Amino acid sequence: MTNEFLAWFAQHIGERPFFSEEEKEELKTYTWLAWRDSRRSLEKENLETY
């Protein structure tokens, strides 16, 4: 996971009391996969426009 993502996750999810540590790790994993895929998609679109 990138530092950019970890900072975003900490800012938006942080220490919310309604998530257990296990749920938070699971949420972080699935959110990271979506984040990563969206970044790859943007990079691919940018490469295709040139």
C-alpha positions in Angstrom: 0.0 0.0 0.0 1.3 3.4 -0.9 1.9 6.2 1.7 -0.7 8.3 -0.2 -3.4 5.7 0.3 -2.4 5.0 3.9 -2.7 8.8 4.7 -6.1 8.9 3.0 -7.3 5.9 4.8 -6.2 7.3 8.2 -7.8 10.6 7.5 -11.2 9.2 6.3 -11.5 6.0 8.4 -8.9 6.5 11.2 -10.0 5.4 14.6 -13.7 5.0 14.0 -15.2 3.1 17.0 -17.7 1.1 14.9 -15.0 -1.0 13.2 -13.1 -3.8 15.0 -9.4 -4.1 14.1 -10.2 -7.1 11.9 -12.9 -5.3 10.1 -10.7 -2.3 9.6 -7.9 -4.4 8.1 -10.4 -6.0 5.8 -11.9 -2.7 4.8 -8.3 -1.3 4.2 -7.5 -4.3 1.9 -10.6 -4.0 -0.2 -10.4 -0.2 -0.4 -6.7 -0.5 -1.4 -7.6 -2.8 -4.2 -10.2 -0.4 -5.5 -7.8 2.5 -5.1 -5.0 0.7 -6.9 -7.3 -0.4 -9.8 -8.7 3.1 -10.2 -5.2 4.6 -10.4 -4.1 2.0 -12.9 -7.2 2.8 -15.0 -6.4 6.5 -14.9 -2.8 5.9 -15.9 -3.9 3.7 -18.8 -6.3 6.4 -20.0 -3.6 9.0 -19.9 -1.2 6.8 -21.9 -3.9 6.1 -24.5 -4.5 9.8 -25.1 -0.9 10.4 -26.3 
